């Protein structure tokens, strides 16, 4: 297996049209359906990075600020932002487009975490991620803080051990 892979190698773009069966009673895309699409797109990006089976470990703060209407074309762009031992953080950006009206808006952004597993479901090592563009580097550099926050909130890390989080809040030992 490759020891390193470039972030751009994981880019995944999925496009779907919002049909009546995907909507709620207000003719907007149901939140659960959107999360389902986000999970699929992000999982494909993670698989591209590690060439392994992946399982979803977490999804961070998906907020529903902008409705996606019946008939809109939804585009999901996913890319691995950082790889750890067996886990990978994936950034997903969702846009909705009303093609007849020539309107396109960014509607959602989120980070998902996936773990690569072997055929028995045991975590397995993944290649290191190499960011190249300024945007990839920015996501890469912030990933450690986001990871520590996830671990603290899941009670898998003590807040005092989250060194990267302390640095952004200027928390120092007294």
Buried (B, 14 or more C-beta within 10 A) or exposed (E): EEEEBBBEBBBBEBEBEBEEEBBEEEEBBBBEBBBEBBBBBBBBBBBBBBEBBBBBBBBBEBEEEBBBBBBBBBBBBBBBBBBBEBBBBBBBBBBBBBEEEEEBEEBBBBBBBBBBBEEEEEBBBBBEBBBEEEEBEEBBEBBBBBBBBBBBEEEEBEBEEBEBBBEEEEEEEE
